Amino acid sequence: MTQHDAIVIGGGHNGLIAAAYLARAGLDVVVLEARDDLGGAARTEQPWGPDFKVTALSYVMSLMPPTIIDDLRLRDHGYRVIPMGPSYLPFPDGRSLLLEEDPRRDQAEIAKFSRRDAERYPDYWAWLAGVADVLAPLLLRTPPRLGSHRPTDLLDQLRLAWGLRGLDVRTTAEATRLFTMSIRDVLDRWFTSPQVQGALAVNGIIGTWAGPDEPGTAYVMMHHTIGDVGDGRLGSWGYPVGGMGAVADACAAAARAFGARLRTGAPVERILVTGGRVRGVALASGEELAAPVVVAATHPQITFLRHLDRRELPADFVADLEAWRSRSGVVKVNVALSELPDFLADPGTDLHPRHTGAIELCHSIDYLEEAFQDARSGRAARRPYADCVIPSTLDPTIAPEGAHVMSMFCQWVPHTWAEDPQPGELEAFADRVVDAMTELAPNFKRSIIHRQVIGPHEMARDYGLVGGNIFHGELSTDQLFHMRPAPGYADYTTPVAGLYQCSSATHGGGGVTGIPALLCTRRILRDRRRAAWRRRPW
Ligand SMILES: Cc1cc2nc3c(=O)[nH]c(=O)nc-3n(C[C@H](O)[C@H](O)[C@H](O)COP(=O)(O)OP(=O)(O)OC[C@H]3O[C@@H](n4cnc5c(N)ncnc54)[C@H](O)[C@@H]3O)c2cc1C
């Protein structure tokens, strides 16, 4: 049995960042990844040969704190993000909206739909920024064990209360609204135009098994809108040069440079526990590896319900994990294009800012809700929503000259599609996405030279995204902060001593943020220091 200081299960970006931090602290670390490649959901694939690089699953960066990028010297390992262009919404009536997230400049665009909405827009942004300023730093704070009476936990709760001292009665009320309201109800307080509401609602439903009418979607909007977590300004949304796989490659290179060993094709089958303490892992091959610290960077239902015997865990914790909701109804459609979309609303296939940011297939807020209601009633959306980007407009390394790669993040199909393959229906859904885009840009369908379709079943089976949820678990209010992924264990510990967790299903996760890995490794290193102090000879 080989002996290590720490074993990391899962070579997604969180596993790689955790390994890098632990190796940087001098630990002998090995990462065990089931697949033959690293990166998890942050990946670049080449399904159509060497000419095109496809950012197969996740496609844009934003929430990775500068601390991680600097600590791990990710830029030295090739990490580079190009800010994406404005959001563009073409509509079937020939109008369009081009939003740059600059309240003053966007006013003129919004006025095309409603003068009153345009007037209110800067105040809406100011309101959002005000609440975000107070809430955002919570993303970089380890959640305390709310309700625990242990002295150290009480201290953590006091620290949290102190950290929230910036809240006053008004901001507390606004934060409560954000956590509990639907994005539609929030937008109804500000805007009247269905197109403007649709444009502003998309951040509330991205990757979510919920339409804009569902309570809690206002928070999801905030999660995707946050710009500063008290760690310097986060990057605005952008395309990593070389696709999302280049982010994972940079994290892997950093981990290796600090001395971590990264093993692929090494699926873990069991986490080995004796007397409530972790002692290592067993691979599917039968090989066993020993370590006093094991970090699970896998979906929590894989970690706790497959890799551990339930009898090793408290019954209420098992019940929490069994009830963990991990649905999305997301389908990824990636295409190679021979030319850029020629929109009826704004004709022209020459490169224009409208091609360089998010292109939303969203006619109105009702369009979004109808797409969700279709899927909720058990059929794939007849008129799907899609968040599309063409990163090759700004990153020439991923497509040959003149051609492009487009990533279409589409919603919704029934979340139950995660359980079984749906080849015919999945392709039919992708056809509808293409047709809907072709209604707005007539050259679109004929410009497609290659297509890749990844549905919820493929996400679960091939990439370990249980239930097809893109964040390892829904970002609903009851699955956030001190509840993520279970009450009492949101501080990256688990009921098994020495076993820690840092997947996207822990606080700070929900995207390629690396925050779970950062906070988890801080916790591990603190626990090691305390243990060493307790073992001191005097
Ligand atoms: C379609 C899609 C689009 C998205 N778009 C964005 C986006 O644009 N921007 C953004 O920030 N986020 C996006 N996300 C979310 C983001 O990609 C994920 O939240 C994040 O990548 C998860 O990282 P992770 O390291 O926690 O887990 P993962 O990346 O899921 O890594 C977990 C790893 O564990 C491995 N594993 C599983 N079982 C075992 C086992 N038994 N033994 C060993 N290894 C195992 C898996 O193979 C996998 O490599 C998207 C996700 C999807 C699916």
The ligand as a Tripos MOL2 file, in Angstrom:
@<TRIPOS>MOLECULE
LIG
   53    58     1     0     0
SMALL
NO_CHARGES

@<TRIPOS>ATOM
      1 C1        -22.8560   22.1410  -19.3650 C.3       1 LIG1
      2 C2        -22.1630   22.9080  -18.2610 C.ar      1 LIG1
      3 C3        -21.9180   24.2630  -18.4140 C.ar      1 LIG1
      4 C4        -21.3220   25.0000  -17.4010 C.ar      1 LIG1
      5 N1        -21.0010   26.3030  -17.6230 N.ar      1 LIG1
      6 C5        -20.2450   26.9600  -16.7200 C.ar      1 LIG1
      7 C6        -19.6520   28.2090  -17.0520 C.ar      1 LIG1
      8 O1        -19.7600   28.6920  -18.1740 O.2       1 LIG1
      9 N2        -18.9090   28.8350  -16.0930 N.ar      1 LIG1
     10 C7        -18.7060   28.2910  -14.8640 C.ar      1 LIG1
     11 O2        -18.0280   28.9140  -14.0290 O.2       1 LIG1
     12 N3        -19.2300   27.0830  -14.5400 N.ar      1 LIG1
     13 C8        -19.9640   26.3980  -15.4460 C.ar      1 LIG1
     14 N4        -20.4110   25.1390  -15.1720 N.ar      1 LIG1
     15 C9        -20.2120   24.5850  -13.8210 C.3       1 LIG1
     16 C10       -18.7960   24.1410  -13.5810 C.3       1 LIG1
     17 O3        -18.2430   23.6060  -14.7570 O.3       1 LIG1
     18 C11       -18.7420   23.1100  -12.4610 C.3       1 LIG1
     19 O4        -19.4460   23.5860  -11.3340 O.3       1 LIG1
     20 C12       -17.2950   22.8340  -12.0630 C.3       1 LIG1
     21 O5        -16.4940   22.6180  -13.1940 O.3       1 LIG1
     22 C13       -17.2270   21.6500  -11.1420 C.3       1 LIG1
     23 O6        -15.8730   21.4920  -10.7480 O.3       1 LIG1
     24 P1        -15.4430   20.4060   -9.6610 P.3       1 LIG1
     25 O7        -13.9700   20.3260   -9.6910 O.co2     1 LIG1
     26 O8        -16.1070   20.6940   -8.3740 O.co2     1 LIG1
     27 O9        -16.0940   19.0440  -10.1800 O.3       1 LIG1
     28 P2        -15.9240   18.3080  -11.5740 P.3       1 LIG1
     29 O10       -15.3810   19.2190  -12.5960 O.co2     1 LIG1
     30 O11       -17.2440   17.6710  -11.8460 O.co2     1 LIG1
     31 O12       -14.8340   17.2140  -11.2650 O.3       1 LIG1
     32 C14       -15.1110   16.0500  -10.5390 C.3       1 LIG1
     33 C15       -14.1800   14.9830  -11.0680 C.3       1 LIG1
     34 O13       -14.3310   13.8120  -10.2920 O.3       1 LIG1
     35 C16       -14.1600   12.6960  -11.1730 C.3       1 LIG1
     36 N5        -14.7010   11.5000  -10.5470 N.ar      1 LIG1
     37 C17       -16.0000   11.1280  -10.4220 C.ar      1 LIG1
     38 N6        -16.0680    9.9370   -9.8090 N.ar      1 LIG1
     39 C18       -14.7980    9.5650   -9.5210 C.ar      1 LIG1
     40 C19       -14.2280    8.4170   -8.8910 C.ar      1 LIG1
     41 N7        -14.9810    7.4060   -8.4320 N.pl3     1 LIG1
     42 N8        -12.8870    8.3520   -8.7760 N.ar      1 LIG1
     43 C20       -12.0940    9.3670   -9.2270 C.ar      1 LIG1
     44 N9        -12.5900   10.4350   -9.8480 N.ar      1 LIG1
     45 C21       -13.9190   10.5450   -9.9780 C.ar      1 LIG1
     46 C22       -14.9050   13.1340  -12.4200 C.3       1 LIG1
     47 O14       -14.5140   12.3630  -13.5390 O.3       1 LIG1
     48 C23       -14.4860   14.5850  -12.5160 C.3       1 LIG1
     49 O15       -13.3260   14.7480  -13.2960 O.3       1 LIG1
     50 C24       -20.9720   24.3630  -16.1870 C.ar      1 LIG1
     51 C25       -21.1730   22.9980  -16.0470 C.ar      1 LIG1
     52 C26       -21.7550   22.2650  -17.0720 C.ar      1 LIG1
     53 C27       -21.9510   20.7900  -16.9010 C.3       1 LIG1
@<TRIPOS>BOND
     1     1     2 1
     2     2     3 ar
     3     2    52 ar
     4     3     4 ar
     5     4     5 ar
     6     4    50 ar
     7     5     6 ar
     8     6     7 ar
     9     6    13 1
    10     7     8 2
    11     7     9 ar
    12     9    10 ar
    13    10    11 2
    14    10    12 ar
    15    12    13 ar
    16    13    14 ar
    17    14    15 1
    18    14    50 ar
    19    15    16 1
    20    16    17 1
    21    16    18 1
    22    18    19 1
    23    18    20 1
    24    20    21 1
    25    20    22 1
    26    22    23 1
    27    23    24 1
    28    24    25 2
    29    24    26 1
    30    24    27 1
    31    27    28 1
    32    28    29 2
    33    28    30 1
    34    28    31 1
    35    31    32 1
    36    32    33 1
    37    33    34 1
    38    33    48 1
    39    34    35 1
    40    35    36 1
    41    35    46 1
    42    36    37 ar
    43    36    45 ar
    44    37    38 ar
    45    38    39 ar
    46    39    40 ar
    47    39    45 ar
    48    40    41 1
    49    40    42 ar
    50    42    43 ar
    51    43    44 ar
    52    44    45 ar
    53    46    47 1
    54    46    48 1
    55    48    49 1
    56    50    51 ar
    57    51    52 ar
    58    52    53 1
@<TRIPOS>SUBSTRUCTURE
     1 LIG1         1 GROUP 0 **** ****
